[in-house]
Amino acid sequence: MQEQDSGLQLVHLLLACADFVSKGDQPSALRHLHLLRRVASPLGDSMQRVASYFADALATRLSVSSGTAISPRGAGAPYPFPPSPDTLKIYQILYQACPYIKFAHFTANQAIFEAFHGEDRVHAPKIMTLVEQEAGHNGPYFLGRFLEALHYYSAIFDSLDATFPADSAPRMKVEQCLLAPEIRNVVACEGAERVARHERLDRWRRIMEDRGFEAVPLSPAAVGQSQVLLGLYGAGDGYRLNEDKGCLLLGWQDRAIIGASAWRC
């Protein structure tokens, strides 16, 4: 109960700080950032970790908007995909620890394989597969985007918490080098600098249909393959697979994390 109350306190502090940042109230925002840094730690529980990275992202946004030097606790530019030779190794850690990336690869490849079954040659695309993070990070309004990102990344951090021990060095690498830069980009950047613009499946469905594409339902084989994949991971029943109008959504608990769909024109 104490941990739950602490998590709610962190959420309230983050939302209040984001509101002050959006209004340009620098003194109030700085006061809340100070409070957040006292109670949130990148080495704490999953909520403390995600709160720490969101606080850093808010500090970066406040620094950019106010033109003052406010150093975030985390290092790095507010762009995802860090230009480091170790990036692929860190992706490999995430690939092995959680099913998200494997789900994307296996589901897309299964749809492509089935589309070309029985064909003697392949000379023109017959199917388009679409795999996207199930989050609305492309909204025009900062507060709505912030809240969406907070819910989304909190679920990912929770899934990592169920997979790694708290003091895991590989976990720290995934959080600091892959997730934190995405969070900073969603929260701190605008215009052309904001490149993390994920859209939910419902939005992609409208986009594809408006451009003349027709959904190709993912097959029972793709569903079965995904279910087998989830059985390989030892996080209990935390991972959930749901079907949505012929598409597949993989999530943690009640929050969808990644969606897969197939289309033809």
C-alpha positions in Angstrom: 0.0 0.0 0.0 2.9 2.4 0.8 4.5 1.7 -2.6 1.1 2.4 -4.3 0.7 5.7 -2.4 4.2 6.7 -3.3 3.5 5.9 -7.0 0.3 8.1 -6.9 2.3 10.9 -5.3 4.9 10.7 -8.1 2.1 10.8 -10.8 0.5 13.8 -9.2 3.9 15.6 -8.9 4.7 14.9 -12.6 1.3 16.0 -13.8 1.5 19.2 -11.8 5.0 19.9 -13.0 4.0 19.3 -16.6 1.1 21.7 -16.2 3.4 24.4 -14.9 5.9 23.8 -17.7 3.1 24.1 -20.3 2.0 27.4 -18.8 5.5 28.8 -18.7 5.4 29.1 -14.9 9.1 28.4 -14.3 9.3 29.0 -10.5 6.5 26.5 -9.8 7.9 24.0 -12.4 11.3 24.2 -10.8 9.9 23.7 -7.3 8.1 20.6 -8.5 11.2 19.3 -10.3 13.1 19.7 -7.0 10.5 17.7 -5.2 10.5 15.0 -7.9 14.3 14.6 -7.7 14.0 14.1 -4.0 11.6 11.2 -4.2 12.3 9.7 -7.7 15.4 7.7 -8.5 16.6 5.9 -11.7 17.6 3.1 -9.3 14.3 2.7 -7.4 11.1 0.8 -8.2 9.6 1.0 -11.6 7.5 4.1 -10.9 10.4 5.9 -9.4 12.5 5.1 -12.4 10.0 6.3 -14.9 9.3 9.4 -12.9 13.0 10.2 -12.8 13.3 10.1 -16.6 10.1 12.1 -17.1 11.4 14.7 -14.7 14.6 14.9 -16.7 12.5 15.3 -19.9 10.5 18.1 -18.3 13.7 19.8 -17.2 15.0 19.7 -20.8 11.7 21.1 -22.1 11.7 23.9 -19.5 15.3 24.7 -20.3 14.6 25.0 -24.1 11.4 27.0 -23.6 12.9 29.4 -21.1 16.3 29.8 -22.6 17.9 29.1 -19.2 20.3 26.3 -18.3 18.5 23.7 -16.3 20.6 20.5 -16.3 18.6 17.3 -16.4 19.9 14.5 -14.2 20.1 12.2 -17.2 22.7 12.9 -19.9 22.2 12.9 -23.6 20.4 14.9 -26.3 16.6 14.8 -26.5 16.6 12.4 -29.5 15.8 8.7 -29.6 18.2 6.0 -30.9 21.5 7.1 -29.3 24.5 7.3 -31.8 26.5 4.7 -29.8 28.4 1.6 -31.0 26.7 -0.2 -28.1 23.2 0.6 -29.2 22.7 -2.7 -31.1 24.0 -4.7 -28.1 21.5 -2.9 -25.9 18.7 -3.7 -28.3 19.8 -7.3 -28.1 19.3 -7.2 -24.3 15.7 -6.0 -24.8 15.2 -8.5 -27.6 16.1 -11.4 -25.4 14.4 -10.1 -22.2 11.0 -9.0 -23.5 8.8 -10.3 -26.4 8.1 -6.9 -28.0 10.6 -6.9 -30.7 10.4 -10.6 -31.4 6.6 -10.2 -31.7 7.0 -7.5 -34.3 9.5 -9.5 -36.4 7.7 -12.9 -36.2 4.2 -11.5 -36.9 5.3 -9.3 -39.8 7.3 -12.2 -41.3 4.5 -14.7 -40.9 2.1 -12.4 -42.8 4.6 -11.9 -45.6 5.3 -15.6 -45.8 1.6 -16.4 -46.2 1.1 -13.7 -48.8 3.7 -15.3 -51.1 2.7 -18.9 -50.4 2.5 -20.9 -53.7 4.0 -18.1 -55.8 6.8 -19.1 -58.2 8.3 -15.6 -58.2 8.0 -12.3 -56.4 8.1 -9.3 -58.7 5.7 -6.8 -57.0 4.7 -6.2 -53.4 1.5 -8.1 -52.4 1.2 -7.1 -48.8 2.4 -4.3 -46.5 3.0 -5.1 -42.8 2.7 -2.4 -40.2 4.2 -2.7 -36.7 4.0 0.3 -34.4 4.2 1.2 -30.8 0.6 1.4 -29.5 0.8 5.0 -28.3 -0.6 8.4 -29.3 2.7 10.4 -29.2 1.9 12.5 -32.2 -0.8 14.7 -30.7 -0.5 18.5 -31.0 -1.2 19.3 -27.4 1.7 18.9 -24.9 -0.3 17.8 -21.8 -2.3 15.2 -23.6 0.9 13.8 -25.2 2.6 13.9 -21.8 -0.1 11.9 -20.1 -0.3 9.3 -22.9 3.5 8.9 -22.8 3.5 8.5 -19.0 0.9 5.7 -19.1 2.7 4.0 -22.0 6.2 4.0 -20.6 5.0 3.2 -17.1 3.7 -0.1 -18.5 7.0 -0.8 -20.2 9.0 -0.1 -17.1 6.6 -2.3 -15.1 7.3 -5.2 -17.5 11.1 -4.7 -17.1 10.6 -4.7 -13.4 9.0 -8.2 -13.7 11.9 -9.4 -15.8 15.1 -7.9 -14.2 16.3 -7.5 -10.6 16.3 -3.9 -9.4 20.1 -3.7 -9.5 20.5 -5.2 -13.0 23.1 -3.4 -15.1 21.5 -4.6 -18.4 18.2 -3.2 -17.3 19.8 0.2 -16.6 21.3 0.2 -20.1 17.9 -0.5 -21.7 16.2 2.2 -19.6 18.9 4.9 -20.0 20.0 4.3 -23.6 16.8 3.3 -25.3 13.7 4.4 -23.3 15.0 7.6 -21.7 15.9 9.2 -25.1 12.5 8.4 -26.5 10.8 9.9 -23.4 12.9 13.1 -23.7 12.0 13.4 -27.4 8.3 13.0 -26.9 8.2 15.4 -23.9 10.9 18.0 -24.6 10.9 18.4 -28.4 8.5 20.1 -30.9 8.4 20.6 -34.6 11.0 18.8 -36.8 13.0 17.8 -33.7 10.2 15.7 -32.3 10.7 12.4 -34.3 9.1 10.0 -31.9 5.6 10.4 -33.3 4.0 7.0 -32.6 0.3 6.5 -33.5 -2.3 4.1 -32.2 -3.7 1.3 -34.3 -7.1 3.0 -34.7 -5.3 6.0 -36.1 -3.2 3.9 -38.5 -6.4 2.0 -39.6 -8.0 5.4 -40.7 -4.8 6.5 -42.4 -4.4 3.2 -44.4 -8.1 3.0 -45.4 -8.1 6.7 -46.5 -5.3 5.8 -48.8 -7.1 2.9 -50.4 -5.6 0.0 -48.4 -7.6 -2.9 -47.2 -6.8 -4.8 -44.0 -5.6 -8.4 -44.3 -6.6 -10.3 -41.1 -3.6 -11.9 -39.5 -4.0 -15.7 -39.6 -4.6 -18.2 -36.8 -1.0 -19.3 -37.4 0.2 -15.8 -36.6 -1.9 -15.7 -33.5 -0.7 -19.2 -32.4 2.9 -18.2 -33.1 2.6 -15.1 -30.9 1.0 -17.2 -28.1 3.9 -19.7 -28.2 6.3 -16.7 -28.1 4.7 -15.3 -24.9 5.0 -18.7 -23.3 8.8 -18.5 -23.6 9.0 -15.5 -21.2 8.9 -15.9 -17.5 6.9 -12.9 -16.4 3.8 -14.8 -15.4 0.6 -13.8 -17.1 1.7 -10.1 -17.4 2.0 -10.2 -21.1 -1.4 -10.1 -22.9 -2.3 -10.8 -26.5 -5.5 -9.3 -28.0 -7.0 -9.4 -31.4 -8.6 -6.3 -32.8 -10.4 -6.5 -36.2 -7.8 -8.9 -37.6 -4.9 -7.1 -36.1 -2.8 -8.2 -33.0 -1.9 -6.1 -30.0 0.7 -7.2 -27.5 0.6 -5.5 -24.1 1.6 -5.6 -20.5 -1.4 -6.2 -18.1 -4.2 -4.0 -19.4 -2.0 -1.6 -21.5 -1.2 -2.4 -25.2 2.4 -1.8 -26.0 2.8 -2.7 -29.7 0.4 -3.5 -32.6 0.8 -5.5 -35.8 -1.4 -5.4 -38.9 -1.2 -6.3 -42.6 -2.6 -4.4 -45.6 -3.0 -4.7 -49.3 -3.9 -2.2 -52.0 
